[in-house]
Amino acid sequence: MKVTIDIDCSPEEARAFMGLPDVAPMQKAVMDKMQEEMLSKMTMLDAETMFKTWLPNSTEGFESMQKFWGQMAGSMGSKGK
């Protein structure tokens, strides 16, 4: 025997029926905070600040980056064998 039950309700009605909390106010508060933080950091998007942040200040930084990528390439090569 096969029994099929179709329930027609909105997501809000289903959430209330199952006893789940309404997280919309919390989600809105989190999104508002994220937007506020992102807008406050927009001044850091000028080219000079990005270069200072992303690029190392000396050749030591480049050397350490090359060593890192060399180690990564070496470990990837050894796993393929």
matplotlib code that plots the C-alpha trace (Angstrom):
import matplotlib.pyplot as plt

x = [0.0, 1.3, 0.1, 1.0, 0.4, 0.8, 1.2, 0.8, 2.4, 4.8, 8.3, 7.4, 4.4, 6.6, 9.2, 6.6, 4.9, 8.3, 9.2, 12.2, 13.3, 12.9, 16.5, 15.6, 16.2, 19.5, 20.6, 19.7, 21.7, 24.7, 24.5, 24.1, 27.3, 29.2, 28.1, 29.3, 32.7, 33.2, 32.3, 34.7, 37.5, 36.9, 39.7, 42.2, 41.4, 43.6, 46.5, 49.4, 47.8, 47.1, 50.7, 52.1, 49.7, 50.2, 53.8, 56.7, 58.9, 62.3, 63.9, 63.7, 60.0, 60.4, 62.9, 60.6, 57.7, 59.9, 60.9, 57.3, 56.2, 59.2, 58.2, 54.6, 55.7, 58.0, 55.3, 52.8, 55.3, 56.1, 52.4, 51.8, 54.5]
y = [0.0, 3.5, 6.7, 10.1, 13.3, 16.7, 19.7, 23.2, 25.8, 28.7, 28.3, 30.6, 28.3, 25.2, 26.7, 27.6, 24.2, 22.4, 24.8, 26.3, 29.8, 32.7, 33.8, 36.6, 39.4, 38.0, 37.5, 41.1, 42.4, 40.3, 41.5, 45.1, 44.8, 43.2, 46.0, 48.6, 46.9, 46.6, 50.2, 51.3, 49.3, 50.8, 53.3, 50.4, 49.7, 52.3, 51.0, 52.0, 50.4, 47.1, 46.9, 47.5, 44.8, 42.2, 42.5, 41.9, 44.8, 43.1, 40.4, 38.1, 38.0, 37.0, 34.3, 32.9, 32.9, 31.0, 28.5, 28.0, 27.4, 25.1, 23.0, 22.9, 21.8, 19.2, 17.7, 17.7, 15.9, 13.2, 12.5, 11.8, 9.0]
z = [0.0, -0.8, 0.8, -0.5, 1.4, -0.3, 2.0, 0.5, 2.7, 2.6, 4.0, 6.9, 7.7, 7.5, 9.7, 12.3, 12.1, 12.7, 15.6, 13.8, 14.7, 12.3, 11.6, 9.2, 11.8, 12.8, 9.2, 8.4, 11.4, 10.3, 6.7, 7.8, 10.0, 7.1, 4.8, 7.3, 7.7, 3.9, 3.4, 6.1, 4.4, 1.0, 1.6, 1.6, -2.1, -3.5, -5.6, -3.3, -0.2, -2.1, -3.4, 0.1, 1.5, -1.2, -2.2, 0.1, 1.2, 0.4, -1.7, 1.3, 0.8, -2.8, -1.9, 0.8, -1.7, -4.3, -1.6, -0.7, -4.3, -4.9, -1.9, -3.1, -6.6, -5.1, -2.9, -5.8, -8.0, -5.4, -4.9, -8.6, -8.6]

ax = plt.figure().add_subplot(projection="3d")
ax.plot(x, y, z, "-o")
ax.set_aspect("equal")
plt.show()
